[in-house]
Amino acid sequence: MNTTSTNFRLSHKIQDEAFALSAASNCNLYVSITRKSIRLAVADVERNKFVVLEDYELITVFTPEQAAAQLQLIARENPLLQEQSWKTVRVAVSNQHFTLVPETLYDPAHQQDYLRLHSNLNPQLDDVLSYRHSSLEAVNIFAVERVIKDTLQEIFPERTIQFVHQTSSLIKSILHQTGRSAARSMYVFVERSYVTILVVDAHGLQFCNIFQYQSPEDFIYYIIFVMQEQKMNPEQETITVWGDITHDATLFTIMQKYIRQVKFGKKPQDIGYSYKFDDLFEHRYFELYSLHLCE
């Protein structure tokens, strides 16, 4: 008999006392999947409020197959993943296989071709999906590992799952928060081993990419490199940061060394949060909350 080892731990769980699974039909379930974590959140649509958050840390998970196996194990014991009557199930995937294409050039029949120009797509293992950004007049074309997609369809056999790339939730949320600010500004989302860098100005999104880093020196190199490419001066700019980073982290310290001002971003403000969320850092779980802004 094949058995799968448990390589996850529940690192955070928040649940409002007023939430009950019997109300799932009035709630959205949001799921964020990376190689390092599986995160769940529930938003009560009627109350316009986040009421549940669960954060599973994945340990020694290196492949999509291993992540899918851990997702199955979590689903066996997690009532949120067993419930079938959610109003919406929306899933963000995080990988480097994405590209933004102007809507005027987008042809659904050529999704794979667009993506092949920008990433090492494997049609045997990946499915290509898209998400339209109407405010940008652009389409985000991205890959989802088929084993992850199929596992989620098995978990929610009665549901149509909406998949988005994590960059789409970040773009939606940042543009929603900032508008098209006159000044060119940089926004950084930090994960373990990966950093997403976005640049926004009065004309909208000017840059968005994900970089893999091995060290703090790698991390700051990519930020400075993008600043130089975007004609931004590290000695004059303010960078806004979200994600898995703290004030005392080495990554934060090295940013402060090279950049004039570094500040932590806030969570999306157009939705409420149970008082149980008050103890969380404002800049944590931004990618999960931002799924609420993806229609």
Secondary structure, 3 states (H helix, E strand, C coil): CCCCCCCEEEEEEEECCCCCHHHHHHEEEEEEECCCEEEEEEEECCCCEEEEEEEEEECCCCCHHHHHHHHHHHHHHCHHHHCCCCCEEEEEECCCCEEEEEHHHCCHHHHHHHHHCCCCCCCCCEEEEEEEECCCCEEEEEEEEHHHHHHHHHHCCCCCEEEEEHHHHHHHHHHHHHCCCCCCEEEEEEECCEEEEEEEECCEEEEEEEEECCCHHHHHHHHHHHHHHCCCCCCCCEEEEEECCCCCCHHHHHHHHHCCEEEECCCCCCCEECHHHHHCCCCCCHHHHHHHHCC
